[in-house]
Amino acid sequence: MGALVIPLLLFFQNAAVQSAVETQRREAALHSVPEVLGRESEDTPEAIRKRGASVQERLFVEKFNKLINALMDFAEDYKTGQAINVKKARAVREAWLKLEKAEVLFQDDKKK
């Protein structure tokens, strides 16, 4: 009987130690809540506005580069062949229209 009691006491003692460690971990987590809440969020209006401006700028640059590449292709083809390639002229027009549609600067001019 005595041999059975000793392992049971050790088992419950080990459970009590684990429970104390878990309690300390939870208390530490609760104490860190005010620090976490006090940090500035990355989703502030200023940060969102900056990200939006950055995205718009990248889109403009991408569309502008497509227009420049289409113009360069058209010009190179015209220089070599001394004739207008209709497909390349359409590609230039399409790139211009996409840039115009995406850029607010051009849209304001149309409304006036």
C-alpha positions in Angstrom: 0.0 0.0 0.0 2.9 2.4 0.9 4.4 1.7 -2.5 1.3 2.9 -4.2 0.9 6.1 -2.2 4.4 7.4 -3.1 3.9 7.4 -6.9 0.5 9.0 -6.5 2.0 11.8 -4.3 4.7 12.3 -6.9 2.2 12.4 -9.7 0.0 15.1 -8.0 3.1 17.1 -7.0 4.3 17.1 -10.6 0.8 18.3 -11.7 0.9 21.1 -9.2 4.3 22.3 -10.5 3.1 22.2 -14.1 0.0 24.2 -13.0 2.1 26.8 -11.3 4.2 27.2 -14.4 1.1 27.6 -16.6 -0.3 30.2 -14.1 2.9 32.2 -14.3 2.9 32.1 -18.1 -0.7 33.3 -18.2 0.1 36.1 -15.8 3.0 37.2 -17.9 0.8 37.2 -21.0 -1.8 39.3 -19.2 0.8 41.8 -18.0 2.0 42.3 -21.6 -1.5 43.2 -22.9 -1.2 46.9 -22.1 2.2 47.1 -23.9 0.8 45.4 -27.0 -2.3 47.7 -27.0 -0.2 50.8 -26.6 1.8 50.1 -29.7 0.8 52.1 -32.8 -1.1 50.0 -35.3 0.2 49.6 -38.8 -3.3 50.3 -40.1 -3.3 54.0 -39.1 -5.0 56.4 -41.6 -1.6 57.8 -42.5 -0.1 54.4 -43.2 -3.1 53.4 -45.3 -2.8 56.6 -47.3 0.9 56.1 -47.9 0.3 52.5 -49.1 -2.4 53.6 -51.4 -0.3 56.4 -52.9 2.5 53.9 -53.4 0.3 51.4 -55.2 -1.1 54.2 -57.4 2.4 55.3 -58.2 3.6 51.8 -59.1 0.5 51.4 -61.4 1.2 54.7 -63.1 4.9 53.8 -63.7 3.9 50.4 -65.0 1.4 51.8 -67.5 3.8 54.6 -68.5 6.6 52.1 -69.2 4.2 50.1 -71.4 3.4 53.2 -73.4 7.1 54.1 -73.8 7.9 50.5 -74.9 5.1 50.6 -77.4 6.3 53.9 -78.8 9.8 52.6 -79.1 8.7 49.5 -80.9 6.6 51.6 -83.2 9.4 54.1 -83.9 12.0 51.3 -84.5 9.7 49.5 -86.9 9.0 52.8 -88.8 12.7 53.6 -89.1 13.5 50.2 -90.6 10.5 49.8 -92.9 9.6 53.5 -93.6 6.0 52.4 -93.2 3.4 52.6 -90.4 2.7 49.2 -88.8 -1.0 49.3 -87.9 -0.7 46.7 -85.2 2.1 48.7 -83.4 0.2 52.0 -83.8 -2.9 50.3 -82.2 -0.6 49.1 -79.4 0.5 52.6 -78.8 -3.0 53.9 -78.8 -4.2 51.2 -76.4 -1.3 51.8 -74.0 -2.1 55.6 -74.1 -5.8 55.0 -73.3 -4.9 52.7 -70.4 -2.6 55.2 -69.0 -5.1 58.0 -69.5 -7.9 55.9 -67.8 -5.8 55.0 -64.8 -4.3 58.5 -64.1 -6.4 61.0 -62.2 -4.6 63.9 -63.7 -6.0 63.1 -67.2 -9.5 62.4 -65.8 -9.7 65.9 -64.3 -8.9 67.5 -67.7 -11.7 65.6 -69.4 -14.3 66.9 -66.9 -13.6 70.6 -67.6 
